[in-house]
Amino acid sequence: MMSTTKQHFAAYIGIDWADQKHDICLSASVDGKSEHKKISSSPEALTEWLSQLRLRFPEGNIAVCLEQSRGALIYHLMTYDFLVLFPVNPITLARYRKAFNTSGAKDDKPDADLLRELICVHRKHLRPWYPDDETSRSLALLAEARRKAVNDRTKHTNWLQAVLKNFFPQALELTGTHLYDKVSLAFLEKWERLEDVQRAQDKTIRKFYTSLGSRSTRRINERLQLIRSAVPLTKDNAIIKSSIITVRMLVRQLLSLQESISEYDLALAEMFDQHPDKDIFSSFPGAGDVLKPRLLAAFGTDRNRFEKASNIQEYSGIAPVTKRSGKTHIVHRRLACSKFLLQTFHEFARCSLKKSIWAKAFYDMQRNKGKGHHAAIRSLAFKWIRILHRCWRDRVCYDEIIYLKSLQRNQSPLLKYIAN
């Protein structure tokens, strides 16, 4: 692949995207004059504009600078092989605008102009973005969508718990382990208030639990005893009526979310099984069915995307930010990062504690140094990324025994904690 710092482009384009219309600034390489236009954000308008662009510049590629690396616009642009896309962080554009617009007004110079200027003048500081293969993109989108669904489930579960505490707190002990599981949701569908379940016969209640896989006689007897001795928290119909409707709504939403999460799980398993790097990411201790595709999606297939482990450590937010000024030296968490990747590596590091000998030893060592739980997990994630990157780069599976032997050869201080 030709270096983009040496590559000649027929034209340079800055696009300030919006939901309805896109502002565009273009300059042709032959004369460098800026041209401005606005186009609709519809696929039809974009297709027509890009067709005209190809007719005008039939030879050579066109550099496009814009503020996003995903979304409707970039999903459309990535299908055109004559476009080389340079996404920039919104913070980068904001700082560039502030550096050259002395009044501080956002409209001193259109953002489309600034984006075109960035790619023309500062191309060596920008990295082109190339879409990964379809399987890797599918994994990334499915994994992130699943996580959002899980977050929604958590939000609705917390809401449901709060509502039940206000009028039917006994339900929290009569349902399953999680309020979103099949026992809990079926219970709340069948019995909406304490009086409803108290009217049911013991054999009906026993049959309900056993039919849903809750077969512990002791646990069922405890629940029956609670039902027969319970007293309603409130008899205020105003509270009860509103709460019952809210519970019905939340139960329906949680049932739908559970079904969707199961669909995501099936799709992720199918796509992961098709990926050529599946064995590599299946080899890491603690990476179960949910985390394996997330880790794979974080790296993708293109080995040029992250040349060094530090690239993904910084991009994911696992690497801290160091600021030096004179005698001042400050280290703090990286806030401008991919929150989903940060969460992915943090969760993997936590899960590895029970599956990897050295990972638990490293965590204990960090805690003994005075770090809190989350700081110690981030330090472990930082170390894991170096290992993940090496295996990914070299296309080899992880082997815990080989890594432990390496620690012994290098007389790592971790050995003391492993021995304990």
Buried (B, 14 or more C-beta within 10 A) or exposed (E): EEEBEEBEBBBBBBBBBEEEBBBBBBBBBEEEEBEEEEBEBEEEEBEEBBEEBEEEBEEEBBBBBBBBBBEBBBEBBBEBEBBBBBBBEEEBBBEBBEEEBEEEEEEEBBBBBBBBBBBBEBBEEBEBBEBBEEBBBBBBBBBBBBBEBBEBBEEBBEBBBEBBEBBBBBBEEBBBEEBBBBBBBBBBEEBBBBEEBBEBEEEEBBEBBEEBEBEEEEEBEEBBEEBEEBEBBEEEEEBBEBBBEBBEBBBEBBBBBBEBBEEBBEBBBEBBEEBEBBEBBBBBBBBEEBBBBBBBBBBBBEEEBBEEBBBBBBBBBBBBBEEEEEEEEEEEBBEEBBEBBBBBBBBBBBBBBEBBBBBBBBBBBBBEEEBEEEBBBBBBBBBBBBBBBEBBBEEEEBEBEEBBEEBEEEEBEBBEBBEE
